[in-house]
Amino acid sequence: MRYWDSIMVNSPINFIFTIIFWIVALTLINKVINIFLKKHDIILDKPKKRIKKIVFITIVVVVIGFQFKAMSDVLTALLASGGLIAIIVGLACQEAASNIIAGAMIYLTHPYIVGDQIYLKEKDIRGIVVDITFRQTVIQTFNNTSLIIPNTIMNTSIIENVSRINETNASFLYVSISYDDDIDKAKKIIQDLVIKHPAFVNVFDDDNDDLDRSVPVLVTNFLDSGIELRTTVYTKDSGSGFVACSDLRKEIKKAFDTNGITIPYPTYNIKK
């Protein structure tokens, strides 16, 4: 007991009762707070939950610390000077501070701006940036939902900025023709239709006479059922490219039918 009295403020029984009392009290306080929040439909975000948890843990640590004579004087000095409060606030705001710093880096380097279409490869997230704050970035997905992503994640992720790829987007359009068809004729039909599409952008020059340069059509593969051709369709962005390729597939099918060019498909002869 002499050793206990030399290091502890209270007796062993009082020490145990004090710890149990504060643990029970804080548990009840936490439940009352949760009931109040649920009743008023208040949802705490992650940083606020972190603050509440740190405050409760700190109170338990302080109560235990006051039971030791050596720690009692130190804690009393910290409370008197406000140092303990500063430590609590610092721990609770650590995540918020990280997001603010990351947000400042985004503002300075401009990896993306509001209106850019971006793709987070690691998270498999695609969408349009609709808001950037010092704490978070808001992305509107193509399913018309909003994703609120902390800037610490945005600042460490691999981001593909689709809106800044040479100020144009290149979409590959694949078309197959049969082995009996005229490749040059099919190529000319594809080039003429691409040039006429309103979304097409000539990235080389304003002279459309050189179709092989403006709209290259390449033979990319010999398939089982036909010859595969690939053309590159340049548009201002990926959205326009998707629509343009959809329109061109329909127009190419009509033009091929008119000119007797076949789009092949696999056929099988089954012998009885």
C-alpha positions in Angstrom: 0.0 0.0 0.0 2.9 2.4 0.7 4.0 2.1 -2.9 0.4 2.7 -4.1 0.1 5.7 -1.9 3.3 7.1 -3.3 2.1 7.1 -6.9 -1.7 7.3 -6.7 -3.9 10.1 -5.5 -6.8 7.9 -4.2 -7.1 4.4 -2.8 -7.4 1.4 -5.2 -11.1 1.1 -4.5 -11.7 4.8 -5.2 -9.5 4.6 -8.3 -11.6 1.7 -9.7 -14.9 3.4 -8.9 -13.8 6.7 -10.4 -12.8 5.0 -13.7 -16.1 3.0 -13.8 -18.1 6.1 -13.0 -16.7 8.2 -15.9 -16.9 5.3 -18.4 -20.6 4.8 -17.5 -21.3 8.5 -17.5 -19.6 9.1 -20.9 -21.4 6.1 -22.4 -24.8 7.5 -21.2 -23.9 10.9 -22.5 -23.0 9.4 -25.9 -26.3 7.6 -26.1 -28.3 10.7 -25.2 -26.4 12.6 -27.9 -27.1 9.9 -30.5 -30.8 9.8 -29.5 -31.0 13.6 -29.8 -29.3 13.6 -33.2 -31.6 10.8 -34.5 -34.7 12.5 -33.2 -33.8 15.7 -35.1 -32.6 13.9 -38.2 -29.1 15.2 -37.8 -26.3 13.1 -39.4 -22.7 13.8 -38.4 -20.1 13.6 -41.1 -16.8 11.8 -40.5 -14.8 14.8 -39.2 -17.5 15.6 -36.6 -17.7 11.9 -35.5 -13.9 12.0 -35.2 -14.1 15.1 -32.9 -16.7 13.5 -30.7 -14.7 10.3 -30.3 -11.4 12.2 -29.6 -13.2 14.4 -26.9 -14.6 11.3 -25.1 -11.3 9.4 -25.2 -9.4 12.5 -24.0 -11.8 12.9 -21.0 -11.1 9.2 -20.0 -7.4 9.7 -20.4 -7.4 12.9 -18.4 -9.5 11.3 -15.6 -7.1 8.4 -15.4 -4.1 10.8 -15.5 -5.5 12.7 -12.5 -5.3 9.5 -10.4 -1.5 9.6 -10.7 0.3 12.1 -8.6 3.0 12.7 -11.2 0.5 13.3 -14.0 -1.9 15.3 -11.9 0.4 18.3 -11.7 1.2 18.2 -15.4 -2.5 18.0 -16.4 -3.4 20.8 -14.0 -0.8 23.0 -15.7 -2.0 22.1 -19.2 -5.6 22.8 -18.3 -4.7 26.1 -16.8 -2.6 27.2 -19.8 -5.1 25.9 -22.4 -2.4 23.5 -23.8 -4.6 20.4 -23.4 -7.5 22.1 -25.3 -5.0 23.0 -28.1 -3.9 19.3 -28.3 -7.5 18.1 -28.5 -8.4 20.6 -31.2 -5.2 19.8 -33.1 -6.0 16.0 -33.1 -9.6 16.6 -34.1 -8.8 19.0 -36.9 -5.9 17.0 -38.4 -8.1 15.5 -41.1 -9.8 18.8 -41.9 -6.4 20.5 -42.1 -5.1 17.9 -44.5 -8.1 18.5 -46.7 -7.6 22.3 -46.6 -3.9 21.9 -47.6 -4.9 19.5 -50.4 -7.6 21.9 -51.6 -5.0 24.8 -51.7 -2.7 22.6 -53.8 -5.6 21.9 -56.2 -6.4 25.7 -56.5 -2.7 26.4 -57.2 -1.9 23.7 -59.7 -5.4 23.4 -61.4 -5.3 19.7 -62.3 -9.0 20.2 -63.0 -11.6 23.0 -62.9 -15.3 23.3 -62.6 -16.9 21.9 -65.8 -14.1 19.4 -66.5 -14.9 15.8 -67.2 -12.5 13.6 -65.1 -11.9 10.0 -64.4 -10.4 8.6 -61.2 -8.9 5.4 -62.3 -8.2 3.9 -58.8 -11.8 4.6 -57.7 -13.4 3.9 -61.1 -15.3 7.2 -60.9 -16.3 9.3 -63.9 -18.2 12.6 -64.0 -18.2 16.3 -64.3 -16.7 18.6 -61.6 -19.4 20.8 -60.4 -17.8 22.4 -57.3 -14.4 22.7 -55.7 -13.9 23.9 -52.1 -10.9 23.9 -49.8 -12.3 20.7 -48.1 -13.9 18.7 -50.9 -14.6 18.3 -54.6 -18.1 17.5 -55.9 -18.5 15.4 -59.0 -21.7 14.8 -60.8 -21.7 11.3 -62.2 -23.3 10.2 -65.5 -26.1 8.6 -63.3 -26.9 12.1 -62.2 -25.7 11.6 -58.6 -23.3 13.8 -56.7 -20.1 12.4 -55.2 -18.5 14.5 -52.5 -14.8 13.5 -52.3 -12.3 14.8 -49.8 -9.5 16.8 -51.4 -6.9 14.5 -49.7 -8.2 11.7 -51.9 -8.3 13.9 -55.0 -4.8 15.1 -54.4 -3.3 11.6 -54.2 -5.4 9.9 -56.9 -4.5 9.3 -60.6 -6.9 11.6 -62.5 -7.5 11.5 -66.2 -8.8 15.0 -67.3 -10.8 14.1 -70.4 -11.6 17.7 -71.1 -7.9 18.7 -71.6 -6.7 16.1 -74.0 -5.2 18.4 -76.7 -8.6 20.3 -76.5 -10.1 17.5 -78.7 -11.1 13.9 -78.2 -10.2 11.0 -80.5 -12.7 8.2 -80.8 -11.9 5.0 -82.7 -14.7 3.8 -85.0 -14.5 0.1 -86.2 -16.3 -1.1 -89.3 -16.0 -4.5 -91.0 -16.5 -5.3 -94.7 -16.5 -8.6 -96.5 -13.5 -10.0 -98.3 -15.3 -9.5 -101.6 -15.9 -5.8 -101.2 -13.9 -2.9 -102.5 -11.8 -1.6 -99.6 -11.0 1.8 -101.3 -14.7 2.4 -101.9 -15.7 1.6 -98.4 -12.9 3.8 -97.1 -14.1 6.7 -99.2 -17.7 6.4 -98.0 -16.5 6.4 -94.4 -14.3 9.5 -94.9 -17.0 11.4 -96.6 -19.5 10.7 -93.8 -17.1 11.6 -91.1 -16.1 14.9 -92.7 -19.8 15.9 -93.1 -20.7 15.2 -89.5 -21.3 18.5 -87.6 -19.3 17.3 -84.5 -16.2 16.4 -86.5 -13.1 18.6 -85.8 -10.2 18.7 -88.2 -7.2 18.8 -86.0 -4.7 19.1 -88.8 -5.8 21.9 -91.0 -8.8 23.6 -92.5 -8.3 21.9 -95.9 -10.5 18.8 -96.1 -9.1 17.7 -99.5 -6.5 15.5 -97.9 -8.9 12.9 -96.5 -6.2 10.4 -95.7 -4.7 12.9 -93.3 -7.9 14.4 -91.8 -9.8 11.1 -91.6 -7.3 8.2 -91.7 -9.0 4.8 -92.4 -6.7 1.9 -91.7 -7.0 -1.9 -92.2 -6.5 -3.2 -88.7 -7.3 -6.9 -88.9 -8.3 -9.8 -91.0 -11.2 -11.4 -89.2 -12.9 -14.8 -89.7 -15.8 -13.2 -91.4 -14.3 -10.0 -93.0 -11.8 -7.2 -93.0 -11.7 -4.8 -90.1 -11.3 -1.0 -90.8 -10.7 1.6 -88.2 -11.1 5.4 -88.5 -10.3 8.1 -86.0 -13.1 10.6 -85.3 -12.0 13.8 -83.7 -14.5 15.8 -81.7 -14.3 18.6 -79.1 -15.0 16.2 -76.2 -15.7 12.6 -75.4 -19.5 13.2 -75.1 -19.6 14.6 -78.7 -17.4 11.7 -79.8 -19.8 9.1 -78.4 -22.8 10.7 -80.2 -20.8 11.2 -83.4 -19.8 7.5 -83.6 -23.3 6.4 -82.9 -24.6 8.6 -85.8 -21.8 7.5 -88.1 -22.5 3.8 -87.6 -26.1 4.4 -88.7 -25.1 6.5 -91.7 -22.4 4.0 -92.7 -24.8 1.1 -92.6 -27.2 3.0 -94.9 -24.4 4.0 -97.3 -23.0 0.5 -97.4 -26.4 -0.9 -98.2 -26.9 1.6 -101.0 -23.4 0.9 -102.5 -23.6 -2.9 -102.2 -21.0 -3.2 -99.5 -21.6 -5.9 -96.9 -21.1 -5.7 -93.2 -20.3 -9.4 -92.5 -21.2 -11.6 -89.6 -20.3 -15.2 -88.7 -22.2 -17.9 -90.4 -22.1 -21.6 -89.8 -23.1 -24.6 -92.0 -24.6 -27.4 -90.0 -24.5 -30.8 -91.7 -27.2 -33.3 -90.8 
